[in-house]
Amino acid sequence: VQLQASGGGLVQAGGSLRLSCAASGRTFSTYRMGWFRQAPGKEREFVASTSRSGVITQYADSVKGRFTISRDNAKNTVHLQMNSLEPDDTGVYYCAAPPSRPHYWGQGTLVTVSS
């Protein structure tokens, strides 16, 4: 599986962004998918994950209620809708599969939230 993340950018605090991750290959629907992020000078951290069907989702406490992960297996894509963005959300965001022990990583997309 090859993953390509997009949708990052510069946004003011309180704003929104929608990240997308496009996957190649016919086995996309067999993978749980996740989003991770890495802030400058910090370790990469888990943000959100979704089950194969998209029914079950999990979130880091820091983004609960603000971020929503979703997937479209027909289009081999997974999205991360980010609302009420805060400066601490700044970082490079990566999609990955499977989220429990990632074997595949996207190239990352930069999100910068200004205060």
C-alpha positions in Angstrom: 0.0 0.0 0.0 1.3 3.4 -0.9 -0.1 6.4 0.9 -0.2 10.1 -0.2 -1.2 12.7 2.3 -2.4 16.2 1.3 -4.4 19.1 2.6 -2.1 20.8 5.0 -1.5 24.5 5.1 -1.4 27.6 7.2 -4.5 28.5 9.2 -5.3 30.8 12.1 -6.3 29.4 15.5 -9.9 28.5 15.5 -9.9 27.6 11.9 -10.4 24.3 10.1 -8.5 22.1 7.7 -9.3 18.8 6.0 -6.5 16.3 5.4 -6.8 13.6 2.9 -4.8 10.4 2.4 -5.0 8.6 -0.9 -4.0 4.9 -1.0 -3.0 2.8 -3.9 -3.6 -0.9 -4.1 -6.6 -3.2 -3.8 -6.2 -4.0 -0.2 -7.0 -0.6 1.3 -10.2 -1.8 2.9 -8.4 -4.6 4.7 -6.4 -2.1 6.8 -7.2 -0.1 9.8 -6.0 3.4 9.1 -4.6 6.1 11.3 -3.3 9.7 11.4 -0.2 10.6 13.4 1.6 14.0 13.8 5.0 15.2 14.7 5.5 18.7 16.2 8.9 20.4 15.9 11.3 18.9 18.4 8.8 16.3 19.6 8.2 12.6 18.9 5.6 11.4 16.5 2.2 10.9 18.3 -1.0 9.2 17.5 -3.9 11.4 16.5 -6.8 9.2 15.3 -7.7 5.8 13.8 -10.5 4.1 12.0 -11.5 0.5 11.7 -11.7 -1.2 8.3 -15.3 -0.3 7.9 -15.0 3.2 9.4 -17.6 2.4 12.1 -15.1 2.4 15.0 -12.9 5.4 15.5 -10.4 6.4 18.2 -8.9 9.7 19.1 -6.1 11.1 21.2 -7.5 13.0 24.1 -6.0 16.2 22.8 -8.1 16.2 19.7 -11.4 14.6 20.9 -14.4 16.7 19.9 -12.4 18.7 17.4 -11.1 16.2 14.9 -13.0 13.6 12.9 -11.5 10.7 11.0 -13.4 9.1 8.1 -12.8 6.8 5.2 -14.2 6.0 1.8 -13.2 2.5 0.8 -14.7 2.9 -2.7 -12.2 5.7 -3.3 -9.3 4.4 -1.2 -9.2 7.5 0.9 -9.1 8.5 4.5 -9.7 12.0 5.8 -9.1 13.9 8.9 -11.4 16.9 9.5 -9.8 19.3 11.9 -11.9 22.0 13.5 -11.1 24.6 16.2 -7.5 24.3 15.5 -5.0 25.4 18.1 -1.3 26.4 17.8 -0.4 23.1 19.6 -1.9 21.2 16.6 1.0 22.5 14.4 3.1 19.7 13.0 3.6 17.3 10.1 0.6 15.0 9.8 1.1 11.4 8.5 -1.4 8.8 7.5 -0.4 5.3 8.3 -1.5 1.7 8.2 -2.2 -0.1 10.4 -2.2 2.4 13.2 -1.4 -0.1 16.0 2.0 -0.9 14.5 2.4 1.1 11.3 4.0 -0.6 8.3 3.0 1.9 5.7 3.5 5.7 6.0 2.4 8.6 3.9 5.0 11.3 3.2 3.4 13.8 5.6 1.6 17.1 5.1 2.5 20.2 7.1 -0.1 21.9 9.3 0.7 25.3 10.8 -1.7 27.0 13.1 -0.9 30.6 13.9 -2.1 32.3 17.1 
